Amino acid sequence: MEYKKGDIYGSHRVISPKGVLPQPAEVIDNTMEIYDNEVLIDVQTLNIDSASFTEIERRSDGDIEKIKQTIMGIVEKTGKHKNPWTGSGGMLIGTVKEIGPNFKGDLKVGDKIATLVSLSLTPLKIDEILEIRPDIDQVDIKGQAILFQSGIYGILPDDIPENLALSVLDVAGAPAQTAKICHPGQTVVILGGGGKSGILCCYEAKRQVGVNGKVICVDGFQSSINRAKSVNCAHEYLVADATDAVEMYRKISELTDGEMADVVVNVVNIPNTEMASILACKDDGLVYFFSMATSFTKAALGAEGVGKDVTMMMGNGYTKGHAKVALEILRESEGIKALFANLYA
């Protein structure tokens, strides 16, 4: 069989506009005939990014059939699942069906994998949506997808259920980056700390700051805070509205004796939480925006507007070894594994 030659980053798949890569592209080619360095995947489940699913659900009034139509419509129009309102995607699990002769990697046909690159750049074809689980942002489908040479992936582990692994790997970048930026003795605030990525980030932050540090888990819902408390992932727990910057400043100031946080990690899945993150942080501190609902403009101009000299870091879903970090948390913490198994598997 003659294979067409593909570019490492998948730019050969871009239809419009020309000259961009697949993620920012408006439309990509989702024909499921692979190039010489691509992998064809039979898709089992899509794990839609939390900010993306929340927005789709809101615009569909929570109606499952409307959600299906929206998801199908996005893929039919763009060749991928890139949410037009949030710009984010998610990830998938499936089985390797075909591997191009020039693909460099350790994959073999039949491997069960999770793609660790966003659905917002992954060529995807959905034949049928089988089931939607809105409480965990997962969509079972019949369909296929393409992995580029530059696309990272994880072979699914034998000791963790597939849906549980998928849920955790979808946010693997957040706890791994948290592990890199938190240091012994620091005070760390996690906004959205009672959610899936929030609990993982709290766990990693608590491990890094040690006995002399403090991790403050903040969430807008008491039920989420109760979940976080049940797995003992932080030192302090706070119910607060992350869209209310003044309230957040006051409450974090109280908990830190006016010192504020050395590091603030934002994993909230709704917009307008930039200023609460910035005000919770001390001067010369670090604010890490992992949330896909973050506006760079609001964060940059907002910090300037209140005279805050903080380093701001935009969440990169990939950091070396991130899949291993996330899965190891499940292996280490029976509490988190049991909680997530109950919620997501």
C-alpha positions, 0 to 999 in steps of 0.5 A: 500500500502506498502511503502519503507522506505526513508532517510531524505536526499534522499540518498536512491535515489543515484545510483552512486557514492555510499556514496554521497547525491543526489546533488553531485551524478552523477546519481539518481533514478527517478522512480516516485514511492514514498518512505514513507517520499517523496512527488510526484509532478505533475510538471507544470514549471521548472525555470532553474537557470540563469547561467545554462540556459545561458550556455545551450542556448549558447551551443545550439546556441539559437536554441529552439529544441537543448535546448529541446534536451539538457534538456531532455538529462540531465534528461534522463542521470542523473535522475535530472536536474543538468547542467553538465557545471555549476553544478546548477539546478533551481526549479519548481512549480507543484501540490502535487499528493501523500504524503508518510505516514511518510512525516512530513509537512503541505502539502496536495494533491492538493496543488500548491507548489514551491520547494525551493531546487535545481533541481540539487538534485530533482528526475525528469522525463520529459514526454514532454517539452511543451514550453520554454521561454528563455527570463525568463529561464522557461520551461513548461513540462509534468512530475513528481518530488520527494520532500525529507523530507529535501526538503523545499518548499513554498505553492504558494500565492493567491495574486501573479501570479504563474510564477511571484512567481516562478521567484522570489522564484528561487532567494529568498536566495539572497535578504534574505541573503543580508538583513542579511549581510547589516547594517546601514551606509554601502556602498554596491555594487551589481554586476549584480544589474539590473537583477532579483536577483540583483534588489531584492538585491538592494532593500533589501540592500537599506532598510538595509543601511538606509539614511546614507548608499549607494547602488551602482547598477552595471550591464554590460548593460545600458538596465538593469541599466535603469530597476533598475533605473525605480524602484529606488532600489539603490542610484548610478547606474554604467554600468561596465564589471564585468569581467574587475577587473581593470575597476571595481576597478577604477570606484568603487574607484571613486564613494566611494572616494577611500573607496571601499565597505563594502559589495559586492554582486555578482549575475552575471550569467557569469564566471570570475567576482571573481576579480572585486568583490574582488577589489571592496571591502575594507579590512575587508569587505565582498564579497557575491558570490551568482552567480552559475558561481563563482569559489571558486579557483579563488576567494580564490587564487585571493584574496590572490594574490592581498593581500586582507583581505576580508571575502568571503561567498558562496551563500546558496540558503536557509536562514530561511524565504527567501521565505517570504522576496522575496514575501514581496518585491513584495507586498511592491514595486508596481514598482518591482511587475509591472516590474517583472510581465511584464518581467517574468509573 
